Structure formats: C-alpha cells, structure tokens
Amino acid sequence: MLEVMPSGYGFVKTAEGEFFIPESAMKSAFDGDVVAVSRASGGDGNRRARRTDRPQGRVARVVTRAHASIVGRYEIAEPYGVVVPEDPRIRHDIFTLRRDASTAREGDIVRVRITAYPEAGQPAFGSIEEVVGHEGDAGIDVDLIVARHTLATCFSDDALAQAASAEAGIDRALRDEGYRDLRHRITFTIDPSDARDFDDALSFDEVDGLLRVGVHIADVSRYVSWATPLDFEARARATSVYLVDRVLPMLPEKLSNDICSLKPNVARRAVTVDLYYSHALELVRVDAYPAVIESKARFVYEDVQACLESMRALGSSDLEGRETPRYACSADELSGSCTLDGALRSALGSSVAGDDMHGIRAIAARLESLHRIARALRARRARAGGIDFDREETKVRLDDQGRPLSVDLRRRNDATSLVEEAMISANEAVARIMRDAGAACIYRVHEAPDSGDLIDIVPILDEFGYDDAVSLSAFAMGSPKAVQAVLARAHGRPEGSLVSMLVLRAMKQARYAPECQPHFGLASAAYLHFTSPIRRYPDLMAHRLLKAVLRGRDGTTSAQEAALPDIADHASRQEKVAETAARESQELKMYELLSEHIGEPFDGMVSGVSTSGFYVRIEMGAEGFVPMRDLGEFFHLDSARRMLSGVESGDVVRLGDAVRIRVVAVFPYARTATFALASNRRASRHSRASWRPR
C-alpha cells in the first residue's frame, strides 16, 4: 500500500523491504492505493533517495484503488468545475463538467465520485455527488473529516421509528422475563464530565465473607434485536465516533441517552456480572445474569479522584501499608472526622440525592474498596506480563462557536484505573464463560509484536542509557517483562512520553476475531469487549450470545453465529476509521489554536528525524517540522540511532532532545506546522531534564 506524506513523497512496504517513492514517480497513484513497485532505473538499481536511506522505487501500476470518491474545495474554471482534494496526501485535482453541477458555488466543499483516474498526462474526472457545505461555514472543518471518512450522520426513518417505540418495560422485566431486582444495591456510574450516555455502573459489597464487585452493563440487546432496522444501522456503523465537537452515535439518542442509559435514580435493565473474590483476591466465582438496577449517583472522574485523595490525605485508611488489607469499611467508619466529612461532601455531595451524608459515606467506602481491588488486580496483571502504557489523552476545549480555547492533557489516575480494572475483569470473565461453554462469540485479540519492530527501538534506548537497567536483548525478543521494564524506566523521565510512544507504535493493533486467542497487552488468555454495548457493536453481539448461553438459543442465534467473521472484520476496520477521524478532528482544532501563536516560542522535544530536518513535539501536543535548510549546514542522518550530526560543527540532534522553537507557519487543514529554532543554540543532550510535560 502506498503511504503518501503531505509534502508529496511516499513509501511502499514490500516483501523486499520498504521503498522511497518520490512524487515524480507516483504516476496516477493516490494515498492508500495498493501498487506494484519497481526499483528506480539508472545506476545499479539500488540508488538511495536523498530524503531517506531506503532504496528508491517507482510505481509501476495501480493494483487496487483506495478512493472511489474524494472530498475537496470546488473551484470554477469554465467549462469545468475543479475539485481540489482537502487531503494534502492526494495530489491530483479532479475535473467535473460545470453543467452537471450548476448549483455548486466557488469555494463549496463537495464530494466528487471519480469516473476516470489520471493516466498518461490526462487529469482525473468525476461527478459531484454532494455539496457538503461552503468554505467558512461554522463547523465545516469537522464536516470535511466526516465527509472524507464517509461517516454516517443520520438514521433511517425505520430505525428512528423502532427506537421511538422502545419502552423501558421494568415491570415486565421483573414479572415475566426473569430479571433479578437489584434496585436495593448501591450502584453508581463514573464517567468523564462530558459523557452523555452511561453504559456501565459499579457496585461493591461483602457477601458471605467474599468481596463482590458488581459490573452492571446497559441491556442494549433487549431493545436492538437481530436483523431489525436498528440492528442494520448499528452493524454498519460498528462504533460511535467521538469527534472534537460532536458525537456520531451508533444508536439513536432515544436509546443511547435515554432508555438504555444508566441514569441516576431511574430503574434500568442491565446485564450484571458479579465477580466474587476472596480477601486474597482470588476469583472464586462469577455470576452473570439480566437484572434491573437503579444507579444511586452519577460521578465524574475528577470527583472520585478528589474523594480518594481526601481519604488518603486525612488518614481514613492506610492505602499503602497494610500487610493484610481490608477491602470493605462501613459508612460509620468514615464518620469520625468532620474534616473528612467536609472533604467527602465537597467531592461527592452534588451527586448524591439530597446531599445525604450517610449515603456519601457509604459510597466513599465502596470507592475506597474498589480502588484497593483495582490496584491489586493491576499489579497482578503486571506480574503476569501485562503491558501498561502511561498514555496521555489530548482533548481540545471549544467555545460555543467551535473555536478552540485550550488543550487539556488527561492522564490515568486512581479514578480512571478503578473503572478500567473493573471493566477488564468483567470482559475477561465473560470471555471465559463463552470459551468454556464452547459458544461462538467475538473476541478481542492482540498478537505479540514482531521482534523486528522492537529491534528498531533498541539503538534509541541505548542512546538514553537504558542498557544499564534493562535487558535490551530480551526487549528486542518481545519479552513482556522487558517491555514492562522499559516503560517503568521511562515513567517520569524527560523522554518518557517519547519512549512510550515508540513502544506503543511497535505493538500490533488489537482486533476483533470470531475465535478466542490471547491478548498480549493484557496478558489474558481470553478477552472480549462486553462493557460498552451503547457505543460498540461487538459488545452488543457479546450480550446477545451470552444470553443464548444463559437462557437458551432462539431462532436467530445460528444466523448471528454465521455472521461473526464478517462482523469482526468490519468492526475492526470501522474502529480504525473512527479512531482516525477522532484524532484528526482533535488535531485540526489543536493546530487552529496554534495558528494564533505565530512567532511565539514553545518548549518541545525532538520526536522524529529525517535528512531534510527534524520534528518537534511541543507541550500542547502539536508537532511541527524544523527544515534542515534553516540550520546553516548539512547534517548526516544515522537512521538506526535516529540522530542527525552536523558535518562541520559536529552538533547532534537526537530523539528526545529538549529544544526551544518558534512557530513559523501553521496549516490546520493539513494538521502540520513549520517551526524554527528559537536561537542558534540547540539544547544539549543533558538539557533533556528541563523538558516536562504539563
């Protein structure tokens, strides 16, 4: 597959290795096309490209086209209308006949279906399918991303009618359908502050000497039956898409934000997974069943984190030092400190009905217990070889008009880990139920990384001195323990985010599959997605097929099982599309925000090198390119060690080096920027310690 860079050149991976393709050698190929490549003619056939140490090639022919339609800006050049692709990686304009789209105006954003690809000096031709909007319209920048990825934005009338007819049916569930009544349990949801749907709730109790962690998931399958209009729509989407300024839901809002959503103080259908642990945290048994729950509170991560920190700071419990930890404490045990009561009221009071102090203490006790269990389960998973990335989520805040205000960098904390570990445990438990029953299902699979991808990182780790504390040979062979050791060593260090990013890129992409295979990243022998059926179709399928195991097959079970391979493949593809669109929308607004700071200095870190310059990632998360021509001398690229060496001065630019740059130019639609060094002196290697992520 041809991967084109925004500046015009590209790369193709083949069985013989990766080839550099200059823009002049791409013929009619577009980014993403499957192409046949031949070595560049002239010389010995192994001529190296100027920009890279890879051998140079040329596109011999296009095997498979990746783009049937293109989104771009419409320009009038009578008798033609010319569509200039919005994606800078597509270097060919598409000509249309003006008379076939007489209503399209200069500057309109349109989708054009390609009828003839460029060949032998002839341009591409097409026909206008849709006018997406006009350049400058509010929200058109994100509309472009939606259009380019052909994301669905509306539901069929039949699907909407089916959703509108849905009723919670709580009395019927308890009276006729065998749902257990769990409304007496203290359950609660924990989500981001901007969440609109709540598909998972938690509970904790001590029952007969065992620790019962309840994971309660919205019973979407009760309202979205197989092969109905709603099901066809959800199956095609496969996932909700979370863009910077909007959500494109997998299900209509009547279901996702109302009937299925586990809103506080409202009875809702759920599928519950009760995990019973001994006090040594051995999983004793699992009980899965349909239930009716009533969430007692809706919390946001920040409040739960504040609650946990308050209890830790005020000594309500010793979270770190007990040799024999107690995982449950009563509400009365948390009432001994007026200061603590005030802290808990401040953290949780707005989410508990009537500001009930006893209820606040009861939930705080459960949060503390769930935190302890999560910490222990996470440590156990690490001992088993699970890989724990210290990832940072970038989220751009917008005003009411969609203009960027700031960039929030969110990292994992105790509150997010509490929820994450509970969900992982429930997903594993359901996967084992399905595997042990010999039942068909969609599993979440993650293969071990290729050793070659890890070997490429070893010289960089060596440059950072990791060979003193980590077996880099074991790392190169894919040892989970060695990968863990590298990430642990990187944590909190100046180059930490860079090392974590490089290791993450070396990992294979997790995918959906109709057979149970190990999940390398979680060190799990059986894993699936079960906990988000409002926004992921594989989770919805897991619910349906689990019910078939628990309550018996019905007339659609065989059809669902037969469709699993196609559903798994489609869901894997759509997941990548959704992630790409979400990332592009965040980056678009990030670079729009950066464009307001032309000429200003920023601290950053070298994140990539090439013979034409190097990339710098600044603290807000944006990345820009520093051209080699601005450095005043020729630099030699050592691709193995990812470093540039000045031929005359001997100056060195390495990955991870701290630098101070000045913003020269920003291209929000291309999501790129050009930087220059803020002074003639680059930061020396030892100055890495001065770089810190916010």
Secondary structure, 3 states (H helix, E strand, C coil): CEEECCCCCEEEEECCEEEEECHHHCCCCCCCCEEEEEECCCCCCCCECCCCCCEEEEEEEEEECCCCEEEEEEEEECCEEEEEECCCCCCCCEEEEHHHHCCCCCCEEEEEEEEECCECCECEEEEEEEEEEECCCCCHHHHHHHHHCCCCCCCCHHHHHHHHCCCCCHHHHHHCCCCEECCCCCEEEEECCCCCCCCEEEEEEEECCEEEEEEEEECHHHCCCCCCHHHHHHHHHCECEECCCCEECCCCHHHHHHHCCCCECCEEEEEEEEEEECCCCCEEEEEEEEEEEEEEEEEEHHHHHHHHHHHHHCCCCCCCCCCCCCCCCCCHHHCCCHHHHHHHHHHHHHHEHHHCHHHHHHHHHHHHHHHHHHHHHHHHHHHCCCCCCCCEEEEEEECCCCCEEEEEEEECCHHHHHHHHHHHHHHHHHHHHHHHCCCCCCEEEECCCCHHHHHCCHHHHHHCCHHHCCCHHHHHCCCHHHHHHHHHHHCCCCCHHHHHHHHHHHCCCCEEECCCCCECCCCECCCCCCCCCCCEHHHHHHHHHHHHHHHCCCCCHHHHHHHHHHHHHHHHHHHHHHHHHHHHHHHHHHHHHHHHHCCCEEEEEEEEEECCEEEEEECCCCEEEEEHHHHCCCEEEECCCCEEEECCCCCEEECCCEEEEEEEEEECCCCEEEEEECCCCCCCHHHHHHCCCC
